[in-house]
Amino acid sequence: MKVAPPSLQDIARLVELGRLCHLESRFARLPYDGERVAQRFAHMIEHPLSTTFFVATHDAGGKLHGLMIGSIDEYFFCCERIASSVFLLVHPEQRGGLAAIKMVMAFRAWAQNRGAAEVYIGVASGVSMQRTGRFLSKLGLQLSGGNYSSWLPINAGAAGAAGVTGAATLH
Protein backbone atom coordinates (compact mmCIF):
# COMPACT_ATOMS: atom_id res chain seq x y z
CA MET A 1 0.00 0.00 0.00
CA LYS A 2 1.50 3.30 -1.15
CA VAL A 3 0.56 6.64 0.41
CA ALA A 4 1.56 9.64 -1.71
CA PRO A 5 0.22 12.93 -3.01
CA PRO A 6 -2.12 12.24 -5.93
CA SER A 7 -1.29 13.17 -9.50
CA LEU A 8 -3.46 14.76 -12.18
CA GLN A 9 -3.95 11.26 -13.63
CA ASP A 10 -5.71 10.26 -10.37
CA ILE A 11 -8.39 12.96 -10.54
CA ALA A 12 -11.13 10.97 -12.28
CA ARG A 13 -10.75 8.10 -9.78
CA LEU A 14 -10.64 10.53 -6.84
CA VAL A 15 -13.83 12.21 -8.06
CA GLU A 16 -15.58 8.83 -8.32
CA LEU A 17 -14.41 7.81 -4.85
CA GLY A 18 -15.79 11.10 -3.58
CA ARG A 19 -19.08 10.41 -5.34
CA LEU A 20 -19.36 6.94 -3.78
CA CYS A 21 -18.63 8.26 -0.30
CA HIS A 22 -20.96 11.23 -0.78
CA LEU A 23 -23.87 8.93 -1.70
CA GLU A 24 -23.61 6.97 1.55
CA SER A 25 -23.01 10.00 3.77
CA ARG A 26 -25.42 12.38 5.43
CA PHE A 27 -24.46 14.87 2.70
CA ALA A 28 -26.28 12.80 0.04
CA ARG A 29 -29.20 15.25 0.26
CA LEU A 30 -26.92 17.86 -1.33
CA PRO A 31 -25.82 17.71 -4.96
CA TYR A 32 -22.40 16.31 -5.81
CA ASP A 33 -20.70 18.43 -8.45
CA GLY A 34 -18.00 16.17 -9.88
CA GLU A 35 -16.68 18.93 -12.13
CA ARG A 36 -16.21 21.27 -9.17
CA VAL A 37 -14.51 18.50 -7.18
CA ALA A 38 -12.18 17.74 -10.11
CA GLN A 39 -11.27 21.41 -10.42
CA ARG A 40 -10.53 21.67 -6.70
CA PHE A 41 -8.42 18.51 -6.75
CA ALA A 42 -6.51 19.76 -9.79
CA HIS A 43 -5.84 23.08 -8.09
CA MET A 44 -4.59 21.33 -4.95
CA ILE A 45 -2.28 19.11 -7.01
CA GLU A 46 -0.94 21.92 -9.21
CA HIS A 47 -0.57 24.43 -6.35
CA PRO A 48 0.36 22.44 -3.24
CA LEU A 49 0.50 24.36 0.04
CA SER A 50 2.65 23.52 3.03
CA THR A 51 -0.47 23.97 5.18
CA THR A 52 -2.50 21.37 3.24
CA PHE A 53 -2.18 17.60 3.55
CA PHE A 54 -3.46 15.74 0.46
CA VAL A 55 -2.65 12.08 -0.10
CA ALA A 56 -4.12 9.04 -1.82
CA THR A 57 -3.51 5.36 -1.22
CA HIS A 58 -2.93 2.89 -4.03
CA ASP A 59 -2.25 -0.83 -3.95
CA ALA A 60 0.68 -2.42 -5.79
CA GLY A 61 -1.46 -2.61 -8.95
CA GLY A 62 -2.23 1.11 -8.83
CA LYS A 63 -5.86 0.71 -7.68
CA LEU A 64 -7.07 3.70 -5.62
CA HIS A 65 -8.13 2.75 -2.09
CA GLY A 66 -8.59 6.10 -0.39
CA LEU A 67 -7.78 9.76 0.04
CA MET A 68 -7.22 12.11 2.92
CA ILE A 69 -7.17 15.89 3.05
CA GLY A 70 -6.20 17.94 6.07
CA SER A 71 -4.90 21.34 7.02
CA ILE A 72 -2.86 22.98 9.73
CA ASP A 73 -3.50 26.31 11.38
CA GLU A 74 -3.03 28.07 14.69
CA TYR A 75 -5.59 27.75 17.44
CA PHE A 76 -7.80 30.82 17.72
CA PHE A 77 -6.63 31.47 21.29
CA CYS A 78 -2.85 30.92 20.99
CA CYS A 79 0.00 30.47 18.53
CA GLU A 80 0.19 26.68 18.90
CA ARG A 81 -0.85 24.72 15.82
CA ILE A 82 -3.57 22.14 15.22
CA ALA A 83 -3.80 19.76 12.26
CA SER A 84 -7.39 18.99 11.30
CA SER A 85 -8.78 16.49 8.84
CA VAL A 86 -11.13 17.66 6.13
CA PHE A 87 -11.82 14.26 4.53
CA LEU A 88 -10.76 10.71 5.22
CA LEU A 89 -12.33 8.57 2.50
CA VAL A 90 -11.76 4.88 1.90
CA HIS A 91 -13.46 2.93 -0.87
CA PRO A 92 -16.26 0.86 0.75
CA GLU A 93 -14.72 -2.38 -0.54
CA GLN A 94 -11.35 -1.51 1.02
CA ARG A 95 -12.49 -0.55 4.52
CA GLY A 96 -10.85 -2.54 7.26
CA GLY A 97 -7.59 -2.74 5.29
CA LEU A 98 -4.43 -0.69 5.52
CA ALA A 99 -5.48 2.44 3.60
CA ALA A 100 -6.96 4.42 6.49
CA ILE A 101 -4.23 3.34 8.92
CA LYS A 102 -1.48 4.44 6.57
CA MET A 103 -3.15 7.77 5.77
CA VAL A 104 -3.78 8.62 9.44
CA MET A 105 -0.20 7.70 10.34
CA ALA A 106 1.09 9.86 7.46
CA PHE A 107 -1.16 12.72 8.61
CA ARG A 108 0.20 12.47 12.17
CA ALA A 109 3.80 12.49 10.91
CA TRP A 110 3.04 15.44 8.59
CA ALA A 111 1.45 17.36 11.50
CA GLN A 112 4.33 16.60 13.85
CA ASN A 113 6.86 17.75 11.24
CA ARG A 114 5.02 21.07 11.08
CA GLY A 115 5.02 21.58 14.84
CA ALA A 116 1.38 20.80 15.53
CA ALA A 117 0.37 20.41 19.16
CA GLU A 118 -2.65 18.27 18.23
CA VAL A 119 -4.18 16.18 15.47
CA TYR A 120 -7.95 16.42 15.12
CA ILE A 121 -9.94 13.98 12.99
CA GLY A 122 -13.68 14.57 12.91
CA VAL A 123 -16.35 12.09 11.88
CA ALA A 124 -18.95 14.33 10.25
CA SER A 125 -20.07 12.05 7.40
CA GLY A 126 -22.46 10.06 9.56
CA VAL A 127 -21.05 6.82 8.08
CA SER A 128 -20.00 4.01 10.43
CA MET A 129 -19.43 6.47 13.26
CA GLN A 130 -18.98 3.86 16.02
CA ARG A 131 -16.67 1.72 13.87
CA THR A 132 -14.65 4.79 12.87
CA GLY A 133 -14.47 5.85 16.51
CA ARG A 134 -13.11 2.46 17.55
CA PHE A 135 -10.59 2.61 14.69
CA LEU A 136 -9.34 6.07 15.63
CA SER A 137 -9.16 5.09 19.32
CA LYS A 138 -6.96 2.13 18.42
CA LEU A 139 -4.62 4.59 16.68
CA GLY A 140 -4.31 6.60 19.89
CA LEU A 141 -6.84 9.37 19.26
CA GLN A 142 -9.30 10.22 22.04
CA LEU A 143 -12.95 11.15 21.76
CA SER A 144 -13.11 14.87 22.56
CA GLY A 145 -16.66 15.94 21.81
CA GLY A 146 -19.31 15.54 19.17
CA ASN A 147 -20.59 17.03 15.95
CA TYR A 148 -24.02 18.64 15.94
CA SER A 149 -25.81 19.97 12.90
CA SER A 150 -29.19 21.01 11.63
CA TRP A 151 -30.23 21.07 7.99
CA LEU A 152 -31.77 24.30 6.79
CA PRO A 153 -34.16 24.68 3.89
CA ILE A 154 -31.96 24.59 0.78
CA ASN A 155 -33.00 28.05 -0.49
CA ALA A 156 -32.71 29.72 2.94
CA GLY A 157 -28.90 29.73 2.86
CA ALA A 158 -28.63 31.71 -0.37
CA ALA A 159 -31.49 34.09 0.40
CA GLY A 160 -30.53 34.53 4.05
CA ALA A 161 -26.88 35.25 3.32
CA ALA A 162 -27.77 38.03 0.90
CA GLY A 163 -29.64 39.88 3.64
CA VAL A 164 -26.88 39.74 6.25
CA THR A 165 -25.42 43.17 6.89
CA GLY A 166 -23.66 42.91 10.22
CA ALA A 167 -22.12 40.51 12.68
CA ALA A 168 -24.27 38.41 14.96
CA THR A 169 -24.47 39.34 18.62
CA LEU A 170 -23.52 36.66 21.13
CA HIS A 171 -25.51 36.43 24.35
C-alpha positions in Angstrom: 0.0 0.0 0.0 1.5 3.3 -1.2 0.6 6.6 0.4 1.6 9.6 -1.7 0.2 12.9 -3.0 -2.1 12.2 -5.9 -1.3 13.2 -9.5 -3.5 14.8 -12.2 -4.0 11.3 -13.6 -5.7 10.3 -10.4 -8.4 13.0 -10.5 -11.1 11.0 -12.3 -10.8 8.1 -9.8 -10.6 10.5 -6.8 -13.8 12.2 -8.1 -15.6 8.8 -8.3 -14.4 7.8 -4.9 -15.8 11.1 -3.6 -19.1 10.4 -5.3 -19.4 6.9 -3.8 -18.6 8.3 -0.3 -21.0 11.2 -0.8 -23.9 8.9 -1.7 -23.6 7.0 1.6 -23.0 10.0 3.8 -25.4 12.4 5.4 -24.5 14.9 2.7 -26.3 12.8 0.0 -29.2 15.3 0.3 -26.9 17.9 -1.3 -25.8 17.7 -5.0 -22.4 16.3 -5.8 -20.7 18.4 -8.5 -18.0 16.2 -9.9 -16.7 18.9 -12.1 -16.2 21.3 -9.2 -14.5 18.5 -7.2 -12.2 17.7 -10.1 -11.3 21.4 -10.4 -10.5 21.7 -6.7 -8.4 18.5 -6.7 -6.5 19.8 -9.8 -5.8 23.1 -8.1 -4.6 21.3 -4.9 -2.3 19.1 -7.0 -0.9 21.9 -9.2 -0.6 24.4 -6.3 0.4 22.4 -3.2 0.5 24.4 0.0 2.7 23.5 3.0 -0.5 24.0 5.2 -2.5 21.4 3.2 -2.2 17.6 3.6 -3.5 15.7 0.5 -2.6 12.1 -0.1 -4.1 9.0 -1.8 -3.5 5.4 -1.2 -2.9 2.9 -4.0 -2.2 -0.8 -3.9 0.7 -2.4 -5.8 -1.5 -2.6 -8.9 -2.2 1.1 -8.8 -5.9 0.7 -7.7 -7.1 3.7 -5.6 -8.1 2.7 -2.1 -8.6 6.1 -0.4 -7.8 9.8 0.0 -7.2 12.1 2.9 -7.2 15.9 3.0 -6.2 17.9 6.1 -4.9 21.3 7.0 -2.9 23.0 9.7 -3.5 26.3 11.4 -3.0 28.1 14.7 -5.6 27.8 17.4 -7.8 30.8 17.7 -6.6 31.5 21.3 -2.9 30.9 21.0 0.0 30.5 18.5 0.2 26.7 18.9 -0.9 24.7 15.8 -3.6 22.1 15.2 -3.8 19.8 12.3 -7.4 19.0 11.3 -8.8 16.5 8.8 -11.1 17.7 6.1 -11.8 14.3 4.5 -10.8 10.7 5.2 -12.3 8.6 2.5 -11.8 4.9 1.9 -13.5 2.9 -0.9 -16.3 0.9 0.8 -14.7 -2.4 -0.5 -11.4 -1.5 1.0 -12.5 -0.5 4.5 -10.8 -2.5 7.3 -7.6 -2.7 5.3 -4.4 -0.7 5.5 -5.5 2.4 3.6 -7.0 4.4 6.5 -4.2 3.3 8.9 -1.5 4.4 6.6 -3.2 7.8 5.8 -3.8 8.6 9.4 -0.2 7.7 10.3 1.1 9.9 7.5 -1.2 12.7 8.6 0.2 12.5 12.2 3.8 12.5 10.9 3.0 15.4 8.6 1.4 17.4 11.5 4.3 16.6 13.8 6.9 17.7 11.2 5.0 21.1 11.1 5.0 21.6 14.8 1.4 20.8 15.5 0.4 20.4 19.2 -2.7 18.3 18.2 -4.2 16.2 15.5 -8.0 16.4 15.1 -9.9 14.0 13.0 -13.7 14.6 12.9 -16.3 12.1 11.9 -18.9 14.3 10.2 -20.1 12.0 7.4 -22.5 10.1 9.6 -21.1 6.8 8.1 -20.0 4.0 10.4 -19.4 6.5 13.3 -19.0 3.9 16.0 -16.7 1.7 13.9 -14.7 4.8 12.9 -14.5 5.9 16.5 -13.1 2.5 17.5 -10.6 2.6 14.7 -9.3 6.1 15.6 -9.2 5.1 19.3 -7.0 2.1 18.4 -4.6 4.6 16.7 -4.3 6.6 19.9 -6.8 9.4 19.3 -9.3 10.2 22.0 -13.0 11.2 21.8 -13.1 14.9 22.6 -16.7 15.9 21.8 -19.3 15.5 19.2 -20.6 17.0 16.0 -24.0 18.6 15.9 -25.8 20.0 12.9 -29.2 21.0 11.6 -30.2 21.1 8.0 -31.8 24.3 6.8 -34.2 24.7 3.9 -32.0 24.6 0.8 -33.0 28.1 -0.5 -32.7 29.7 2.9 -28.9 29.7 2.9 -28.6 31.7 -0.4 -31.5 34.1 0.4 -30.5 34.5 4.0 -26.9 35.3 3.3 -27.8 38.0 0.9 -29.6 39.9 3.6 -26.9 39.7 6.3 -25.4 43.2 6.9 -23.7 42.9 10.2 -22.1 40.5 12.7 -24.3 38.4 15.0 -24.5 39.3 18.6 -23.5 36.7 21.1 -25.5 36.4 24.4 
